[in-house]
Amino acid sequence: MYKKALFLFSLACLIIFAPIATAQDNPTIAILRFGALPNVDITEGAILDVLESYGCISTEENRILEARRDYEGEHITIYWGDAGFDFPTVNLMLEDALDKEVDVLITSGATVTQTAVHITSEMDMPTPVIFVSTPYEGGIAAEAACVKPDHVAGVSAALSYDYAFSVLLMQDPDIERVGVIHSTSDASGRHGAQQIMESAESLGIKIYTAGVVSLADLLPAANSLVDAGVGAIMLPLDTITSSGLPIITEIASEIGLPVFFPSFSAIFYGATIGAGSSPMYTNGINAGRILTAHLNGDVDIARLGIGTTGELLVGVNLESAEAQGVEISEAVMGEAIAVIESGGRRTLAPGVLAAIARRGKIIPLEQRQAGDQDWLASLHCTDEMIAEQQAALDAASG
């Protein structure tokens, strides 16, 4: 299924994706996000790089598209959408994309992904959704890797609040109280806060939560946690905490609390310690693999499981720590693979430098095809896998 001859696959865009029945001369893609964030820019750029590798866009078209300009190319048309971190706008953005009769929706973030899956699931012939998001939290896009709507596929970064707590305890083994700021209108925020509480309970750590619905709520939320006597703030991965991280860290500097975030790259946006994965470029590459394979008819999305990428890593922002009056422990420093020092200087492990160096470098098709096919094959869901995962979900729900 995945092992087509190279010359046939390389003609995918040149034959305008013949397996896809569209009303246009070329397939139409909508790339949609909740709001502008540097990590989302990197992910979207990686998707474009894969499209260039497969000949779907030229180098010149890549430069046009990376500016997020709607563009009708020779082999593919791409529309862009940005909700500006406004929840009501998400629905309008999706309705606009579907009114354009796009062939595929590419979504970033839990809010856009969840809304897209909900809207398309009500269609007689659902528009395929390929996401880069946290899919399982609160049933955003799936219940398990192979238990999901047939028209949905995507990739997720590895996320572990247990790991974040293990790093927190390296920093402060005696901590008793931790504060959590989370979005109450975002499924990933609500579920993330619950996951944090469950992880803390097993460690005997008391959690105090402060729910927010907008960036304006962050200051009073942080102040309420100070009043509760917390020793650190841990944030779930949701839309408000992601977009408001610089605001939260500025507040934390004023009140003298370290901020933990479940992504090591969060240190580049001010978090004191980031503990988790952050394969921004890799996730975009993998979403691009799914997109090109789907458009060329090489995969059945209904049988394509959700991919998870990225190992769990630690990053430290010494500049933020200094502003907060926090001394990073030797144990945490020993684990850190990325460090931001005073003055903004960066010390990065070789693996991080290599990942950054890959950004924007187009890998020729003949060099990447075998790896792409192997990765896609690894996501194939059999009847047995679907049954096993569904049985596990049923058992867990009682």
Buried (B, 14 or more C-beta within 10 A) or exposed (E): EBEBEEEEBBBBBEEBBEEBEBEBEBBBBBBBBBBEBEBBBBBBBBBBBBBBBBBBBBEEBBEBBBEBEEBEBBBBBBBBBBBEBEBEBBBEBBEBBBEBEBBBBBBBBBBBBBBBBBBBEEEEEBBBBBBBBBBBBBEBBBBBBBBBBEBBBBBBBBBBBBBBBBBBBBBBEEBEBBBBBBBBBBBBBBBBBBBBBEBBEEBEBBBBBBBBEEEEBBBEBBBBBBEBEBBBBBBBBBBBBBBBBEBBBBBBBEBEBBBBBBBBBBBBBBBBBBBBBBBBBBBBBBBBBBBBBBBBEBBBBEBBBBBBBBEBBBBBBBBBBBBBEBEBBEEBBEBBBBBBEEEEEEEBBEEBEEBEEEEBEBBEBEEBBEEBBEBBEEBBBEEEBBEBBBEEEEEEEE
